[in-house]
Amino acid sequence: MSPALPRLAITAGEPAGIGPELVARLAASDIAADLVAITDRQLLADAAARADIALDIQAYDPATPIARRPAGRIRVAAVSLPAPAEPGRLDPRNASHVLATLARAADGAASGEFNAIVTAPVHKGIINDAGIPFTGHTEFFARRTGCEVVMMLVAPRAGGRPHGEGDLRVALATTHLPLAAVPRAIGRAGLVRHLRILFDALIGPFGIAAPRVAVLGLNPHAGEGGHLGREELDEIMPAITQLRAAGYDLEGPLPADTAFVPRYLERFDAVLAMYHDQGLPVLKHAGFGHAVNVTLGLPWIRTSVDHGTALDLAGTGRADAGSLLTAARLALALGRHARRQSRKSL
């Protein structure tokens, strides 16, 4: 008997956005995975019909593994919409649906039902407009699991290697914070924890035996010896020194405007940026549409697209599923690496 395919939970994200179409396009691919869409069945069927994608949508039975998935087939773990969804028109009544799909995926991953979670984009604003405080997938899953996590984006190599490894990996010391709140959030203890999570992920799921990481400064010119800010001297350098003493291969704090020069960057396996818009514009410029967001530190694998809900494209049939397909492939690759590491440790 053929072994069961790895099972991916796919959340469709904001119902009015391009997420449902992206899930339909992923299902139409030949990716070797048991795809389980956590969404409203009719929402997925309607999105596929608008995009002229032929789908075989089947009810999901957790007790039934599958060994083969023909292109176009997907199983649905149904989470009903409270209100009809119209492409491009946000409706706060459906915010609870979005969060319910994330909760279902997280609970299934925690129980071992799913091998990984792959998420389509959500719209943070409409969830908050519905009266539900929400800052993003990363923070939602961190609270759900009680884990400290790190957000990292991966831009794939030119030509796209099958296992989804990237030339450029950028992790964040802080995520969705107002810029004015970032300096207060940069502390030695937190940086030490985040760097340990990053190294554990690079060695484990990413399979890099001896990773080397560049740590950016917070201020222009990495503080210019304290003349442009003291965070580098008081918080960032002490964290680097502490971890170097424990055997971690780190360099920094480096000025952000020079750390991303290609000939310099190729020396590192990952970069730790201090805040969201310090590192991610560079990465998205290098690989937008085919980059992947990975949440490090969870007890299971979660990957996501590198873009938003694209309400202007919703319902047009023109959405590009490249990032979601890359995210699914990376989730499978990380799962394989993690299983190999687990077997080595036995």
LUMTIDO-176400 format. One line per field, with one value per residue (C-alpha): residue in one letter; x, y, z. Coordinates in nm, 3 decimals, m for minus. Each point is the difference from the previous one (the first is absolute). Layout:
N
type: A; ...
xx: X; ...
yy: Y; ...
zz: Z; ...
***
This chain:
346
type: M; S; P; A; L; P; R; L; A; I; T; A; G; E; P; A; G; I; G; P; E; L; V; A; R; L; A; A; S; D; I; A; A; D; L; V; A; I; T; D; R; Q; L; L; A; D; A; A; A; R; A; D; I; A; L; D; I; Q; A; Y; D; P; A; T; P; I; A; R; R; P; A; G; R; I; R; V; A; A; V; S; L; P; A; P; A; E; P; G; R; L; D; P; R; N; A; S; H; V; L; A; T; L; A; R; A; A; D; G; A; A; S; G; E; F; N; A; I; V; T; A; P; V; H; K; G; I; I; N; D; A; G; I; P; F; T; G; H; T; E; F; F; A; R; R; T; G; C; E; V; V; M; M; L; V; A; P; R; A; G; G; R; P; H; G; E; G; D; L; R; V; A; L; A; T; T; H; L; P; L; A; A; V; P; R; A; I; G; R; A; G; L; V; R; H; L; R; I; L; F; D; A; L; I; G; P; F; G; I; A; A; P; R; V; A; V; L; G; L; N; P; H; A; G; E; G; G; H; L; G; R; E; E; L; D; E; I; M; P; A; I; T; Q; L; R; A; A; G; Y; D; L; E; G; P; L; P; A; D; T; A; F; V; P; R; Y; L; E; R; F; D; A; V; L; A; M; Y; H; D; Q; G; L; P; V; L; K; H; A; G; F; G; H; A; V; N; V; T; L; G; L; P; W; I; R; T; S; V; D; H; G; T; A; L; D; L; A; G; T; G; R; A; D; A; G; S; L; L; T; A; A; R; L; A; L; A; L; G; R; H; A; R; R; Q; S; R; K; S; L
xx: 0.000; 0.131; 0.082; m0.246; 0.069; 0.097; m0.312; m0.002; m0.267; m0.065; m0.190; m0.165; 0.039; m0.223; m0.311; m0.027; 0.365; 0.198; 0.058; m0.280; 0.122; 0.359; m0.113; m0.183; 0.314; 0.210; m0.244; 0.030; 0.376; 0.168; 0.159; 0.037; m0.197; m0.335; m0.149; m0.269; m0.160; m0.143; m0.266; m0.359; m0.057; m0.222; 0.246; 0.273; m0.227; m0.108; 0.361; 0.102; m0.292; 0.085; 0.359; m0.110; 0.180; m0.143; 0.005; m0.102; m0.105; m0.047; m0.105; 0.291; 0.014; 0.294; 0.002; 0.063; 0.356; 0.064; 0.301; m0.067; m0.162; m0.084; 0.047; m0.326; m0.108; m0.026; m0.172; m0.189; m0.028; m0.304; m0.023; m0.315; m0.015; m0.232; m0.081; 0.026; 0.342; 0.031; 0.342; 0.165; m0.252; 0.106; m0.267; 0.075; m0.262; 0.245; 0.290; m0.102; 0.015; 0.360; 0.108; m0.194; 0.194; 0.331; m0.108; m0.108; 0.333; 0.201; m0.189; 0.043; 0.373; 0.037; m0.170; 0.208; m0.296; 0.184; 0.369; 0.010; m0.214; 0.011; m0.192; m0.146; m0.011; m0.236; m0.111; 0.102; m0.200; m0.342; 0.059; 0.074; m0.300; m0.210; 0.115; 0.255; 0.356; 0.227; 0.353; 0.073; 0.037; 0.333; m0.136; m0.322; 0.189; 0.242; m0.291; m0.177; 0.303; 0.150; 0.330; 0.242; 0.040; 0.206; m0.123; 0.232; m0.043; 0.184; 0.064; 0.059; 0.313; m0.002; m0.160; m0.190; 0.153; m0.261; 0.057; m0.061; 0.321; 0.087; 0.302; m0.146; m0.155; m0.103; m0.128; m0.151; 0.079; m0.337; m0.302; m0.314; 0.083; m0.027; 0.345; m0.003; m0.036; 0.292; 0.292; m0.173; m0.054; 0.368; 0.158; 0.289; m0.205; m0.254; 0.270; 0.174; m0.324; m0.083; 0.347; m0.013; m0.336; 0.147; 0.308; m0.211; m0.214; 0.296; 0.166; m0.323; m0.270; 0.232; 0.277; 0.294; 0.268; 0.198; m0.205; 0.147; m0.228; 0.037; m0.163; m0.100; 0.021; m0.307; 0.130; 0.162; 0.360; m0.069; 0.001; 0.334; 0.169; m0.284; m0.026; m0.319; m0.157; 0.114; m0.212; 0.291; 0.235; m0.246; m0.217; 0.100; 0.376; m0.037; m0.245; 0.243; 0.291; m0.197; m0.092; 0.345; 0.136; m0.245; 0.127; m0.244; 0.147; m0.122; 0.118; m0.127; m0.153; 0.029; m0.132; m0.314; 0.092; 0.315; m0.089; m0.214; 0.273; m0.002; 0.371; m0.023; m0.334; 0.112; 0.216; m0.311; m0.279; m0.245; m0.034; m0.172; m0.159; m0.118; m0.338; m0.245; 0.082; 0.375; 0.049; m0.312; 0.008; 0.338; m0.124; m0.324; 0.188; 0.215; m0.280; m0.349; m0.272; 0.223; 0.120; m0.135; m0.080; 0.102; m0.088; 0.293; m0.036; m0.338; m0.029; m0.109; 0.077; m0.182; 0.072; m0.187; m0.007; 0.208; m0.286; m0.337; m0.361; 0.015; m0.367; 0.030; 0.083; m0.258; m0.251; 0.188; 0.162; 0.340; 0.156; 0.353; 0.031; 0.380; 0.059; m0.261; 0.142; 0.353; m0.128; m0.154; 0.318; 0.211; m0.233; 0.054; 0.378; 0.018; m0.204; 0.244; 0.300; m0.169; m0.074; 0.361; 0.127; m0.243; 0.124; 0.363; m0.073; m0.149
yy: 0.000; 0.347; 0.228; 0.275; 0.343; 0.272; 0.191; 0.379; 0.217; 0.291; 0.299; 0.219; 0.328; 0.301; m0.124; 0.323; m0.012; m0.216; m0.278; m0.234; 0.026; m0.065; m0.316; m0.114; 0.058; m0.190; m0.291; 0.005; m0.053; m0.340; 0.058; m0.335; 0.075; m0.074; 0.350; 0.078; 0.340; 0.144; 0.230; 0.022; m0.260; 0.222; 0.290; m0.223; m0.136; 0.351; 0.125; m0.294; 0.058; 0.371; m0.093; m0.284; m0.258; m0.353; m0.132; m0.330; 0.117; m0.280; m0.006; m0.045; m0.304; 0.022; m0.377; m0.059; 0.058; 0.013; m0.134; 0.188; 0.330; 0.070; 0.361; 0.185; m0.199; 0.159; m0.095; 0.259; 0.021; 0.222; 0.322; 0.183; 0.370; 0.206; 0.229; m0.033; 0.106; 0.236; 0.030; 0.329; 0.108; m0.050; m0.100; 0.006; m0.271; m0.249; 0.085; m0.278; m0.247; 0.096; m0.053; m0.327; m0.138; 0.091; m0.159; m0.320; m0.021; 0.065; m0.261; m0.256; 0.067; m0.027; m0.340; m0.134; m0.006; 0.238; m0.011; 0.375; 0.310; 0.223; 0.326; 0.231; 0.372; 0.154; 0.362; 0.124; 0.319; m0.159; m0.242; 0.293; 0.188; m0.295; 0.070; m0.282; 0.110; m0.160; 0.083; m0.293; m0.375; m0.008; 0.150; m0.207; m0.329; 0.112; 0.065; m0.319; m0.215; 0.207; 0.004; 0.282; 0.019; 0.175; 0.115; m0.079; 0.051; m0.209; 0.106; m0.300; m0.050; 0.115; m0.278; m0.131; m0.312; m0.270; m0.008; 0.376; 0.100; 0.365; 0.216; 0.263; m0.065; 0.299; m0.047; 0.276; 0.096; 0.180; m0.047; 0.212; 0.292; 0.374; 0.134; 0.216; m0.316; m0.189; 0.142; m0.096; m0.352; m0.056; m0.160; m0.231; m0.285; 0.004; 0.010; m0.298; m0.199; 0.095; m0.085; m0.339; m0.070; 0.106; m0.222; m0.297; 0.036; 0.040; m0.312; m0.201; 0.047; 0.187; m0.259; 0.244; m0.166; 0.310; 0.313; 0.348; 0.294; 0.375; 0.224; 0.349; 0.310; 0.204; 0.348; 0.150; m0.120; m0.245; 0.290; 0.151; m0.103; 0.140; 0.336; m0.099; m0.211; m0.238; m0.310; m0.165; 0.053; m0.065; m0.283; m0.147; m0.045; m0.156; m0.256; m0.085; m0.028; m0.232; m0.234; 0.003; m0.123; m0.290; m0.092; 0.183; 0.138; 0.360; 0.325; 0.347; 0.230; 0.093; 0.310; m0.101; 0.208; m0.203; m0.344; m0.083; 0.060; m0.334; m0.082; 0.061; m0.170; m0.328; m0.065; m0.048; m0.255; 0.249; 0.360; 0.119; 0.341; 0.214; 0.094; m0.087; 0.265; m0.017; m0.343; m0.097; 0.264; m0.138; m0.358; 0.079; 0.195; m0.308; m0.255; 0.147; m0.240; m0.301; 0.071; m0.182; 0.106; m0.262; 0.006; m0.135; m0.135; m0.171; m0.371; m0.053; 0.150; 0.305; 0.178; 0.276; 0.226; 0.319; 0.227; 0.136; m0.062; 0.196; 0.100; 0.166; m0.339; m0.204; m0.166; 0.087; m0.341; 0.165; m0.065; m0.145; m0.302; m0.011; 0.096; m0.245; m0.284; 0.085; 0.015; m0.347; m0.143; 0.155; m0.140; m0.348; 0.050; 0.125; m0.299; m0.237; 0.172; m0.005; m0.371; m0.073; 0.200; m0.182; m0.339; 0.106; 0.096; m0.341
zz: 0.000; m0.088; 0.294; 0.084; m0.141; 0.248; 0.097; m0.027; 0.157; m0.238; 0.139; m0.264; 0.187; m0.061; m0.188; m0.204; m0.106; m0.239; 0.255; m0.117; m0.361; 0.110; 0.181; m0.313; m0.210; 0.254; m0.022; m0.379; 0.025; 0.017; 0.341; 0.179; 0.315; 0.156; m0.022; 0.256; m0.050; 0.320; m0.137; m0.116; m0.271; m0.215; 0.029; m0.146; m0.273; m0.103; m0.011; m0.217; m0.237; m0.042; m0.086; m0.232; 0.214; 0.000; 0.355; 0.153; 0.349; 0.250; 0.364; 0.239; 0.226; 0.244; 0.039; m0.371; m0.122; m0.373; m0.193; m0.324; m0.091; m0.364; m0.104; 0.062; 0.304; 0.343; 0.322; 0.204; 0.377; m0.006; 0.201; m0.105; m0.078; 0.221; m0.295; m0.379; m0.131; m0.294; m0.168; 0.081; 0.265; 0.361; 0.251; 0.376; 0.053; m0.152; 0.233; 0.237; m0.290; m0.075; 0.361; 0.022; m0.298; 0.167; 0.329; m0.179; m0.181; 0.318; 0.201; m0.279; m0.025; 0.378; 0.003; m0.288; m0.239; m0.236; m0.087; m0.057; m0.046; m0.307; 0.020; m0.264; 0.086; 0.255; 0.032; 0.344; m0.023; m0.051; 0.288; 0.228; m0.142; 0.115; 0.356; 0.017; 0.084; m0.260; m0.110; m0.228; m0.054; 0.182; 0.320; m0.021; m0.017; 0.272; 0.239; m0.104; 0.084; 0.283; m0.190; m0.064; m0.376; m0.265; m0.341; m0.289; m0.374; m0.258; m0.359; m0.228; m0.206; m0.359; m0.200; 0.303; 0.153; 0.070; 0.374; 0.025; 0.174; m0.045; m0.058; 0.230; 0.340; 0.210; 0.355; 0.213; 0.358; 0.014; m0.224; m0.032; 0.227; m0.057; m0.081; 0.315; 0.214; m0.156; 0.208; 0.325; m0.134; m0.079; 0.307; 0.064; 0.146; m0.283; m0.265; 0.160; m0.002; m0.359; m0.127; 0.171; m0.167; m0.334; 0.036; 0.111; m0.313; m0.234; 0.142; 0.028; m0.265; m0.239; 0.035; 0.019; 0.212; 0.103; m0.069; m0.002; 0.076; m0.055; 0.261; m0.110; 0.211; 0.080; m0.077; m0.312; m0.036; 0.287; 0.246; m0.109; 0.327; 0.209; m0.174; m0.186; 0.276; 0.271; m0.070; m0.181; 0.296; 0.281; m0.137; m0.338; 0.048; 0.349; m0.144; m0.281; 0.244; 0.228; m0.283; m0.157; 0.333; m0.027; m0.348; m0.228; m0.324; m0.009; m0.151; 0.088; 0.075; m0.367; m0.176; m0.188; m0.303; m0.067; 0.141; m0.304; m0.257; m0.192; 0.032; 0.376; 0.047; m0.156; 0.308; 0.215; 0.021; 0.151; 0.111; 0.317; m0.062; 0.288; m0.143; m0.276; m0.259; 0.055; m0.157; m0.189; m0.277; m0.111; 0.003; m0.182; m0.263; m0.057; m0.015; 0.027; m0.106; 0.064; 0.352; 0.305; 0.355; 0.259; 0.369; 0.201; 0.353; m0.035; 0.083; m0.360; m0.341; m0.132; m0.327; m0.180; m0.302; m0.011; m0.110; 0.101; m0.096; m0.331; 0.013; m0.341; m0.158; 0.190; m0.230; m0.318; m0.049; m0.038; 0.342; m0.003; 0.228; m0.021; 0.363; 0.136; m0.210; 0.118; 0.359; m0.032; m0.150; 0.272; 0.267; m0.145; m0.015; 0.358; 0.111; m0.168; 0.160; 0.342; m0.028; m0.095; 0.296; 0.229; m0.120; 0.051; 0.361; 0.085
***
